[in-house]
Amino acid sequence: MLEKLCALIAEQFGVEPDSITADTTFVDGLGADSVDLVDLSMALEEEFGMEEMDAEEIETIITVGDLYKYMQDHLEF
């Protein structure tokens, strides 16, 4: 699951999947802005069937690991 998430993030941000770890930050590590994060949220909805994330939830996700934990809490594997 984490590998699939990293691959999706790499595709969204135009980086190599191997460069993404659980400690990778979206803003500092990937240069994401709020639009990028909304785009990523929509890609997650499409790829994993997640419900739409609201702005407050998105703001609490700093690293790829944070997003992975959020997904574990909100998706059934």
Legacy VTK file of the C-alpha trace (Angstrom):
# vtk DataFile Version 3.0
C-alpha trace
ASCII
DATASET POLYDATA
POINTS 77 float
0.000 0.000 0.000
2.777 2.459 0.907
4.579 1.675 -2.354
1.411 2.384 -4.334
0.955 5.662 -2.450
4.572 6.679 -3.099
4.171 5.880 -6.807
1.047 8.047 -6.989
2.774 10.927 -5.186
5.817 10.607 -7.461
3.555 10.806 -10.502
1.718 13.846 -9.127
4.919 15.735 -8.320
7.117 14.543 -11.182
9.783 12.883 -9.028
11.259 9.391 -8.852
9.251 6.989 -6.637
12.496 5.887 -4.947
13.043 9.441 -3.688
9.857 9.371 -1.596
9.887 7.992 1.941
7.509 8.199 4.891
9.585 11.179 6.101
9.270 13.138 2.848
7.457 16.417 3.489
4.982 17.720 0.965
5.823 21.431 1.226
9.574 21.436 1.903
10.489 18.118 0.271
8.213 18.188 -2.769
7.513 21.920 -3.101
3.757 21.405 -2.812
1.358 24.295 -2.474
-2.315 24.177 -1.546
-3.390 23.535 -5.150
-0.966 20.600 -5.403
-2.394 19.129 -2.215
-5.964 19.443 -3.458
-4.934 17.768 -6.730
-3.291 14.983 -4.727
-6.440 14.614 -2.636
-8.515 14.175 -5.795
-6.043 11.602 -7.148
-6.298 9.674 -3.862
-10.088 9.711 -4.106
-9.872 8.281 -7.621
-7.112 5.728 -6.960
-8.110 4.476 -3.508
-11.802 5.372 -3.274
-11.165 7.716 -0.368
-13.763 10.212 0.690
-12.995 13.844 -0.064
-10.608 15.347 2.469
-11.552 18.728 3.877
-9.093 21.623 4.127
-8.543 21.156 7.875
-7.574 17.510 7.357
-5.225 18.360 4.501
-3.466 20.979 6.656
-2.612 18.362 9.311
-0.785 16.144 6.815
2.849 17.226 6.657
4.692 14.089 5.543
3.982 11.075 3.355
3.863 9.059 6.598
1.128 11.352 7.935
-0.893 10.747 4.778
-0.343 7.001 5.010
-1.576 6.989 8.620
-4.596 9.078 7.601
-5.380 6.554 4.877
-5.044 3.633 7.312
-7.536 5.362 9.607
-10.021 6.144 6.823
-9.807 3.163 4.468
-10.474 -0.496 4.957
-7.607 -2.642 3.688
LINES 1 78
77 0 1 2 3 4 5 6 7 8 9 10 11 12 13 14 15 16 17 18 19 20 21 22 23 24 25 26 27 28 29 30 31 32 33 34 35 36 37 38 39 40 41 42 43 44 45 46 47 48 49 50 51 52 53 54 55 56 57 58 59 60 61 62 63 64 65 66 67 68 69 70 71 72 73 74 75 76
